[in-house]
Amino acid sequence: MNPADILKNIQKHAEKSLATSLLEGVATRESIDYICRCTSNRSGVRLIMACLLAKLDKPDVDPRKPYTEIGSDDCFSGRSYDEQYLTAFIHANRLPVNATTAFLTPTLRNINQPLTTGRELIGRPRELYNNALKILEDVALQRIPANVVLTEIVRVLITIRNEQDARMDSLLRSIKHGEGSLPLSSEDIVTLIKQHLACKHASRLPVLVVAAAYQAAGEKLAEYIRPLHGHNAADLQTGALGDIELCLAGENKTVTAYEMKMKQVTRDDIDHAVNKIAKASCQVDNYLFVTTDRIDPMVAEYAASFYEKTSGTEVAIIDCIDFIRHFLHLFHRIRTDYLNAYQGLVLNEPDSSVSQALKEAFLALRKEAESD
């Protein structure tokens, strides 16, 4: 049985026992539940899953040795099992786990020693890694079977997924029940967006705030947005001019680029943008920074000085809330379309960019605003 088939078999067993844990030991059950539900760090669960999958695929390996650099006969590449098999399995079953491998996180990369309980991994929360190493040791010393532990992990992850789906469905139904009533005003929507931006881990949201505007009004403006790049994708990797790139309808040339900042825009940011403009394959009309922080008048003046130097590209800094307030009043009659577009973008982002908690927060805030 290959690793993909092993995972399918594990999933079937997990689905059949959703209501009851397969583990007898209370301490191990609690450790696995903690690791699976640790929203601040999702690498621990993928680490264990990769190591257990390797153990099931090749019984002679030591699950505490997921690095070929260790050099022993019982080591293996945890990253290979993670990327080649777990990624597809996680995506197919929508499991609430990081979308990318655990072995490229700062805590788990560049290691050439076994992950024994005597080793301290530098990462937070410490309890997560302590629990993970203890589970791997228990499997290595045959205190608990690898297949039972992996099945329990998948069972808990499916349970969490179902819980999240139920909460989302409930929130969406409550919003739909309000349809037909007086729609939120433009200022109500601005307040709602401000509240959402104030939530923790909201760095992706300014991109969606601006993208939703062009999604709602693109046809009226005869412009369209290029597909958004991943939240952590570097410009050098993607060749992108900015976080959002606009093209004229029927053309494939970027005419406006937006770069989002949840901090003050600096002269260095302006210089970096000008370098990208100079290397662009076509003339860019606007390069706009959208920030949630204070705008330094001197930096704004510096940005404006590049119009002639770039042969006609306007570089400017815009306040995020001012942008959306002006847009909503300018396109007042499609304000609900904008709100729905923003909601769709938020809900469709991967959890690694917009967390489940942030998605639920928006729906709860919208429900409260519309009920008021």
C-alpha positions as CSV (number, residue, x, y, z in Angstrom):
1,M,0.0,0.0,0.0
2,N,1.5,3.3,-1.0
3,P,1.4,6.5,1.2
4,A,-1.6,8.0,-0.7
5,D,-3.6,4.7,-0.1
6,I,-2.5,4.7,3.5
7,L,-4.0,8.1,4.0
8,K,-7.2,7.2,2.3
9,N,-7.5,4.2,4.6
10,I,-6.8,6.3,7.6
11,Q,-9.5,8.8,6.5
12,K,-12.1,6.1,6.2
13,H,-11.4,4.8,9.7
14,A,-11.4,8.3,11.1
15,E,-14.8,9.1,9.4
16,K,-16.3,6.0,11.0
17,S,-15.2,6.9,14.5
18,L,-15.8,10.7,14.6
19,A,-17.8,10.5,17.9
20,T,-15.2,8.3,19.8
21,S,-11.5,8.5,20.2
22,L,-9.5,5.4,19.3
23,L,-6.9,6.2,22.0
24,E,-7.1,4.8,25.5
25,G,-4.6,7.1,27.1
26,V,-6.2,10.3,28.3
27,A,-2.9,12.2,28.3
28,T,-2.1,11.3,24.7
29,R,-5.7,12.2,23.6
30,E,-5.3,15.6,25.3
31,S,-1.9,16.2,23.7
32,I,-3.2,15.4,20.2
33,D,-6.3,17.6,20.7
34,Y,-4.0,20.5,21.8
35,I,-1.7,20.1,18.8
36,C,-4.6,19.9,16.3
37,R,-6.4,22.9,17.9
38,C,-3.3,25.1,18.3
39,T,-4.3,28.0,16.0
40,S,-1.1,30.0,16.7
41,N,1.2,27.4,15.2
42,R,-0.1,24.8,12.7
43,S,3.3,23.2,11.9
44,G,3.3,20.7,14.8
45,V,0.4,18.7,13.4
46,R,1.9,18.4,9.9
47,L,5.2,17.4,11.5
48,I,3.6,14.5,13.3
49,M,1.5,13.4,10.3
50,A,4.5,13.3,8.0
51,C,6.5,11.3,10.5
52,L,3.7,8.8,11.2
53,L,3.0,8.4,7.5
54,A,6.7,7.5,6.9
55,K,6.5,5.0,9.7
56,L,3.4,3.3,8.2
57,D,5.0,3.3,4.8
58,K,8.3,2.0,6.0
59,P,8.0,0.3,9.4
60,D,11.8,0.2,9.9
61,V,12.3,4.0,10.0
62,D,12.4,5.9,13.3
63,P,9.6,8.6,13.3
64,R,12.0,10.8,15.3
65,K,14.4,11.1,12.4
66,P,12.7,13.0,9.5
67,Y,16.0,14.3,8.1
68,T,18.2,12.5,5.6
69,E,21.1,14.5,6.9
70,I,21.1,12.3,10.1
71,G,22.6,9.7,7.8
72,S,21.4,6.6,9.6
73,D,19.6,3.6,8.0
74,D,16.4,4.5,9.8
75,C,16.1,8.2,8.9
76,F,13.9,9.5,6.1
77,S,12.8,12.8,4.4
78,G,9.9,14.1,6.4
79,R,9.6,17.0,3.9
80,S,9.1,14.6,1.0
81,Y,6.3,12.8,2.7
82,D,4.8,16.1,3.8
83,E,4.9,17.8,0.3
84,Q,4.3,14.7,-1.9
85,Y,1.4,13.2,0.0
86,L,0.1,15.3,2.9
87,T,-0.5,18.5,0.8
88,A,-2.9,16.8,-1.6
89,F,-4.6,14.9,1.3
90,I,-5.1,18.1,3.3
91,H,-6.4,20.1,0.4
92,A,-8.8,17.3,-0.7
93,N,-10.3,17.0,2.7
94,R,-10.1,20.7,3.7
95,L,-8.3,19.9,6.9
96,P,-7.6,22.9,9.1
97,V,-3.8,22.7,8.7
98,N,-1.2,24.9,7.1
99,A,-1.3,24.7,3.3
100,T,2.5,24.3,3.1
101,T,5.1,21.9,4.6
102,A,6.1,22.1,8.2
103,F,9.7,21.5,7.4
104,L,10.4,24.9,6.0
105,T,9.3,26.7,9.2
106,P,12.2,28.3,11.2
107,T,11.9,25.8,14.0
108,L,12.1,22.6,11.8
109,R,14.5,23.4,9.0
110,N,18.2,22.9,9.0
111,I,18.2,20.1,11.6
112,N,20.5,17.1,11.3
113,Q,19.7,15.4,14.6
114,P,16.8,13.1,15.8
115,L,13.8,14.9,17.3
116,T,14.1,13.3,20.7
117,T,12.3,14.5,23.8
118,G,15.7,15.6,25.2
119,R,16.0,18.1,22.3
120,E,14.6,21.6,22.8
121,L,13.1,23.0,19.6
122,I,13.2,26.8,19.5
123,G,9.6,27.7,18.7
124,R,6.4,28.9,20.3
125,P,4.3,27.7,21.9
126,R,6.9,25.4,23.6
127,E,4.1,23.1,24.8
128,L,3.2,22.3,21.2
129,Y,6.7,21.0,20.4
130,N,7.1,19.2,23.7
131,N,3.8,17.3,23.0
132,A,4.8,16.6,19.5
133,L,8.2,15.1,20.4
134,K,6.6,13.0,23.2
135,I,4.1,11.5,20.7
136,L,6.9,10.7,18.2
137,E,8.8,9.0,21.0
138,D,5.8,7.0,22.2
139,V,5.4,5.7,18.6
140,A,9.1,5.0,18.2
141,L,9.2,3.0,21.4
142,Q,6.0,1.1,20.4
143,R,4.0,2.5,23.3
144,I,1.2,3.4,20.9
145,P,0.7,2.3,17.2
146,A,1.4,4.8,14.5
147,N,-1.8,4.0,12.6
148,V,-3.9,4.7,15.7
149,V,-2.3,8.0,16.4
150,L,-2.5,9.2,12.8
151,T,-6.2,8.1,12.7
152,E,-6.9,10.1,15.9
153,I,-5.2,13.2,14.4
154,V,-7.3,13.0,11.2
155,R,-10.4,12.3,13.3
156,V,-9.8,15.5,15.4
157,L,-9.0,17.6,12.3
158,I,-12.2,16.4,10.6
159,T,-14.1,17.2,13.7
160,I,-12.6,20.7,13.8
161,R,-13.4,21.2,10.1
162,N,-17.0,20.2,10.7
163,E,-17.3,22.6,13.7
164,Q,-16.0,25.4,11.6
165,D,-18.4,24.7,8.8
166,A,-21.3,24.6,11.2
167,R,-20.4,28.0,12.6
168,M,-19.9,29.5,9.2
169,D,-23.2,28.1,7.9
170,S,-25.0,29.5,11.0
171,L,-23.4,33.0,10.5
172,L,-24.2,33.0,6.7
173,R,-27.8,32.0,7.4
174,S,-28.2,34.8,9.9
175,I,-27.0,37.3,7.4
176,K,-29.3,36.0,4.6
177,H,-32.2,36.3,7.0
178,G,-31.6,40.0,7.0
179,E,-31.9,40.3,3.2
180,G,-34.7,42.6,2.1
181,S,-34.3,45.1,4.9
182,L,-32.7,48.5,4.5
183,P,-29.1,47.9,3.3
184,L,-26.1,49.2,5.3
185,S,-25.2,52.8,4.5
186,S,-21.8,53.6,3.0
187,E,-20.6,54.9,6.4
188,D,-21.9,51.7,8.1
189,I,-19.8,49.7,5.7
190,V,-16.8,51.9,6.4
191,T,-17.2,51.3,10.1
192,L,-17.6,47.5,9.5
193,I,-14.4,47.4,7.5
194,K,-12.5,49.5,10.1
195,Q,-13.6,47.0,12.8
196,H,-12.4,44.1,10.7
197,L,-9.0,45.7,10.0
198,A,-8.6,46.2,13.7
199,C,-8.7,42.4,14.3
200,K,-5.5,40.5,15.0
201,H,-3.5,39.1,12.1
202,A,-5.3,41.3,9.5
203,S,-2.4,42.0,7.2
204,R,-4.0,40.5,4.2
205,L,-7.2,42.5,4.5
206,P,-6.2,45.8,3.0
207,V,-5.5,43.9,-0.3
208,L,-9.0,42.5,-0.2
209,V,-10.5,45.9,0.7
210,V,-9.1,47.4,-2.5
211,A,-9.6,44.3,-4.7
212,A,-13.3,44.2,-3.7
213,A,-13.8,47.7,-5.0
214,Y,-12.6,46.8,-8.5
215,Q,-14.5,43.5,-8.4
216,A,-17.7,45.4,-7.7
217,A,-17.1,48.3,-10.1
218,G,-14.8,46.8,-12.7
219,E,-17.3,46.8,-15.5
220,K,-18.2,50.4,-14.9
221,L,-14.6,51.4,-14.9
222,A,-13.7,49.2,-17.9
223,E,-10.8,47.8,-15.9
224,Y,-10.1,44.3,-14.4
225,I,-7.8,42.9,-11.7
226,R,-5.1,40.4,-12.5
227,P,-5.4,37.3,-10.3
228,L,-4.2,38.1,-6.8
229,H,-0.9,36.6,-5.7
230,G,-0.5,34.6,-2.5
231,H,-0.2,36.5,0.7
232,N,3.5,35.6,1.3
233,A,4.5,35.5,-2.3
234,A,7.6,37.7,-2.9
235,D,7.6,40.2,-5.8
236,L,10.9,38.7,-7.1
237,Q,9.2,35.3,-7.3
238,T,6.0,36.4,-9.0
239,G,7.3,39.3,-11.1
240,A,4.5,41.4,-9.7
241,L,4.5,45.2,-9.7
242,G,2.3,45.3,-6.6
243,D,-0.2,43.5,-4.4
244,I,-3.0,44.5,-6.9
245,E,-2.5,45.1,-10.6
246,L,-5.2,46.7,-12.8
247,C,-5.5,46.3,-16.6
248,L,-7.8,48.1,-19.1
249,A,-10.6,45.9,-20.4
250,G,-9.4,44.0,-23.5
251,E,-5.8,44.6,-22.7
252,N,-3.1,42.8,-20.8
253,K,-0.9,45.7,-19.7
254,T,-0.8,46.8,-16.0
255,V,-1.9,50.5,-15.9
256,T,-2.3,50.8,-12.1
257,A,-0.5,49.0,-9.3
258,Y,-1.4,49.0,-5.6
259,E,0.9,48.1,-2.8
260,M,-0.6,47.7,0.7
261,K,1.1,48.6,4.0
262,M,-0.1,48.1,7.5
263,K,2.7,50.5,8.6
264,Q,4.0,53.9,7.5
265,V,5.2,54.2,3.9
266,T,8.9,55.2,3.9
267,R,11.2,56.7,1.3
268,D,12.8,53.3,0.9
269,D,9.4,51.9,-0.1
270,I,9.1,54.7,-2.7
271,D,12.5,54.0,-4.1
272,H,11.8,50.3,-4.4
273,A,8.6,51.0,-6.2
274,V,10.3,53.3,-8.6
275,N,12.9,50.6,-9.4
276,K,10.0,48.2,-10.2
277,I,8.4,50.9,-12.4
278,A,11.6,51.4,-14.3
279,K,11.8,47.6,-15.1
280,A,8.2,47.3,-16.0
281,S,7.4,46.1,-19.6
282,C,4.8,48.8,-20.1
283,Q,4.0,52.3,-19.0
284,V,2.3,52.3,-15.6
285,D,-0.1,55.2,-15.0
286,N,-0.4,55.0,-11.2
287,Y,1.6,53.3,-8.5
288,L,-0.4,53.7,-5.3
289,F,0.5,52.8,-1.8
290,V,-2.5,52.2,0.5
291,T,-1.7,52.3,4.2
292,T,-3.6,51.8,7.4
293,D,-1.0,53.9,9.3
294,R,-0.3,57.7,9.3
295,I,1.0,59.3,6.1
296,D,4.1,61.3,6.5
297,P,3.7,64.5,4.5
298,M,7.4,64.6,3.6
299,V,7.3,61.1,2.2
300,A,4.0,61.9,0.3
301,E,5.8,64.9,-1.3
302,Y,8.8,62.7,-2.1
303,A,6.5,60.2,-3.9
304,A,4.8,62.9,-5.9
305,S,8.3,64.1,-7.2
306,F,8.7,61.1,-9.4
307,Y,6.0,62.0,-12.0
308,E,8.4,63.5,-14.5
309,K,11.3,61.3,-13.6
310,T,9.3,58.2,-14.5
311,S,7.9,59.8,-17.7
312,G,4.3,60.0,-16.4
313,T,3.8,57.5,-13.6
314,E,2.0,59.0,-10.6
315,V,3.3,57.7,-7.3
316,A,1.0,58.5,-4.3
317,I,0.1,57.3,-0.8
318,I,-3.6,56.9,0.1
319,D,-5.1,56.1,3.5
320,C,-7.0,52.8,3.4
321,I,-10.1,54.0,5.1
322,D,-10.2,57.3,3.0
323,F,-10.0,55.1,-0.1
324,I,-12.9,52.9,0.7
325,R,-15.0,55.8,2.1
326,H,-14.6,57.8,-1.2
327,F,-15.3,54.7,-3.3
328,L,-18.5,53.8,-1.5
329,H,-19.9,57.3,-1.7
330,L,-18.8,57.6,-5.4
331,F,-20.4,54.3,-6.2
332,H,-23.2,54.5,-3.6
333,R,-25.7,52.4,-5.5
334,I,-23.4,49.4,-5.6
335,R,-22.3,49.6,-2.0
336,T,-23.9,46.3,-1.1
337,D,-22.2,44.7,-4.1
338,Y,-18.9,45.9,-2.7
339,L,-19.7,44.4,0.7
340,N,-20.6,41.1,-0.8
341,A,-17.5,41.1,-3.0
342,Y,-15.3,41.8,0.1
343,Q,-17.1,39.0,2.0
344,G,-16.5,36.6,-0.9
345,L,-12.8,37.5,-1.1
346,V,-12.4,37.1,2.7
347,L,-14.1,33.7,2.8
348,N,-12.3,32.3,-0.2
349,E,-8.8,33.2,1.0
350,P,-6.8,30.2,2.4
351,D,-6.6,30.0,6.1
352,S,-2.9,30.7,6.0
353,S,-3.7,34.2,4.6
354,V,-7.0,34.9,6.4
355,S,-7.5,32.8,9.4
356,Q,-10.8,31.0,10.2
357,A,-11.2,33.3,13.2
358,L,-10.8,36.3,11.0
359,K,-13.5,35.0,8.6
360,E,-15.9,34.3,11.4
361,A,-15.2,37.7,12.9
362,F,-16.2,39.5,9.7
363,L,-19.5,37.5,9.5
364,A,-20.2,38.2,13.2
365,L,-19.5,41.9,12.7
366,R,-21.7,42.1,9.6
367,K,-24.5,40.2,11.4
368,E,-24.3,42.7,14.3
369,A,-24.2,45.7,11.9
370,E,-27.2,44.6,9.9
371,S,-29.2,43.6,13.0
372,D,-28.7,47.1,14.4
